Amino acid sequence: MNFNDILSWLNEFIKVIQDPHVLIFAAAFFVGLVITLYIERVPNWAIPLINFVLGSCAGWILLSASTAEFAEKFKAALMGATLALAATGFHQLYEKTTEGVKGLFQKKQ
């Protein structure tokens, strides 16, 4: 692997990160994680709701910037909400998987 291969990979990685879909997913995952870890007053049932609202707003702004039609903006908001809820589901999948793996390696009494 030479330096040009590394630069090529880095260029492709930056292109992926600049995709609005990836940004919405990552932002929703990060917001949910921060709320879960650092803000104890927020109940767990409210985290998907918060992500839904933030994802809808982000989708409305990022995914429909080039159109003025309401139907397209509404579709973009739904896409953002779907991405945000997918991030919430991904976090739950991660949590349950790590709990299950930890349970496999605990000593039986």
N, C-alpha and C positions, 0 to 999 in steps of 0.2 A: 504494500500500500504506500503510494507516494503522496507527496504534498498536493498534487493536482486532484487526486482521488478524494482527499479530505476536503478540499475546497469545493469540489463538485457535490459531495454529500451535504456539506454545510449550506450550499446554495439551495439544494432541494428541500432541506429542512426548514429554511427560512420561508420558502414559498408555501410550504404546508402550514406553517404557523400564521402566515398572513391571511389565510382563508378565514372569512368571517364565521363559518360554521365551527371551525376548530376554536376560534377565539371565544365564541359564546359557550361552547361546551366546557372549555377550560376555566372560564370566568365563573360559570355556575358551580363547577366542582370546587373551585377555590373558595367562593363565598360560602357554600355549604359547609366546607371543612372548617373555615374560620369560625362560623357560627357554632358549629358542633364543639369545637375545642375551647373557644375563648369566651363565648357569650352564653352563660348558663341560664339566664332568665328566659331565653327563647325556648319554648317547648319543641320537642322533636317533630310534632305534627305540623308545625308552622314552617319548617325549613323547605319542604317541597313547594309550599305556597309562595314563599319569598322567592325561591328560584323560578317559579312559574312567572311571577310578575317581572322579575329582572330579565328573564329570557325573552319574554314578550316585548319588553321595551327595547332590548338590545337587537332583537330580530327586526323590529319595526325600523330602527335607526340604521343598522348595518346592512341588512339584506335587501332593503327597499329604497336605497338612496337614489337610485337612478330612475325611479318611476313616480308618477303623481297619482296613479289610479288607486282608489281605496281598496279594491279587491286584491291587488298585488301587495299592498301594504299589510292588509289583514292576513294574507297567506304567509307573508314573511314573519309577522308576529306569531302566528301559529307554529311556524318552523322554529323560531327562537324558543318558544315555550316547550316544544317537543325536545329540543336539544338540551335545555336546562333540566327537564325532568329525566332525560336519559342520563345526565351527569349524576343526578340524585340516585337513580337506580344503580349506576356503576359504583357509586360509593357504598351502597348497601351490599352489592355483590362482593366488593372487596372486604368489607367488614365481616360478613358471614363466612367468606372463604378463609380468612385469617383466623377467625374463631374456631372453625372446623379443623384447620391444620394444627392449631395449638392444642385442641382436644385430642388429636391423634397421638401427640408426643408426651402427654401427661401420664404419669405413673398410675396404674390401676391399683386401687386399695382393696 
